[in-house]
Amino acid sequence: MFDGAWRAGNNGPAFAAAKQPGSTDATATVASEAGAIFHPTSALWDDQGAKRTAMFHGCGAVDGDHLFVLDADERVAGTFSSIPPGPVNVLLQSIGPNDLPGVRANFPKGDYRPTPRPALRVFPWTPDLECICPGHYIAAGIRIEPYDGRGESLLPLVDQVCIEHHPNLRDEDRLAAKRAYYKADHPVRRGRVNRAVSALRARPATRTRKRDIAMAEKRIADRRIYGQDQYGRTVLVAAPGQPIPPGFDDVAPAPAPASDPGHVAQTADELKALTRPILDGIARDEGVTDPDKLANKDEVVTAILDARSSGD
């Protein structure tokens, strides 16, 4: 557990009603008795992102570990049976009314929603994992995009775990101080976050869409496997979803009907029917980089077929 209040950006005001950097109540005792390692602080954190980044790299995690991030006013329902590789969304649900009306927007523009929604809280540890601001993270210089503009998860979602956000558990004086703080800082903070997010969006994104995974699995399941019989004729060895029979261990996919999701364009006419961006992508995969050969569609098709026939 990492203790301490944070500022609203460098040299900004301290969060809420914090009178000193660290907790003055029984937080350290309660955390230790619950089995947590308590990390005190002697200075205010520059901002919330800096605090989370310090937590990533001060908690003792190493390669192969996952980090599960919780705030002090959050509780967990459910358990992890397994964790997919890469960053992972879990469910998060706001309990009770919006504690910051006019400041905390509804999901996906903000983080308030009284029904479960995806939230990025599980990370594989890497030495360059960084939090820019809550909800916005980068690893290896690439931003992690958790959901799209409609709030649909772009990452694997562990839906048996739900974080319950209880923002209204604090006493009325602290809630009032929190609302006053955010109301005063909101316009400045919104600009600061928007600038940080705009800079992040200039970076390439990593995402693993659930529907992309499903389509990849479907392509594998629908693939028809062809081989040669004893007379040298091309025959269907395995229909979609069927195992490859004995004696055909070395067969490879061959052209299947164009309606097959796993079909790969092979002939000149099939290649010409593709859009130019897709055709250029195939050319790159085949190692075609000569600008003269990429000048027009017919030359691209010829270069692809030549590369395939030569084995380049």
Buried (B, 14 or more C-beta within 10 A) or exposed (E): BBBBBBBBBEEBBBBBBBEEBBBEEEBBEEBEEEEEEBBEBEEBBBBBBBBBBBBBBEBEBEEEEBBBBEEEBBEBEEEBEEBBEBBBBBBBBBBEEBBBEEBBBBBBEEBBBBEBBBBBBBBBBBEEBBBBBBBBBBBEEBBBBBBEEEBBBBBBBBEEBBBBBBBBBBEEEEBEBBBEBBEEBBEEBEEBBEEBBEEBEEEEEBBBBBEEEEEEEEEEEBBBBBBEEEEEEEEEBBEBEEEEEEEBEEBEEBBBEEEBEBBEBBEEEBBEEBEEEEBBEBBEEBEBEEEEBBEEBEBBBBBBBEBEEEEE
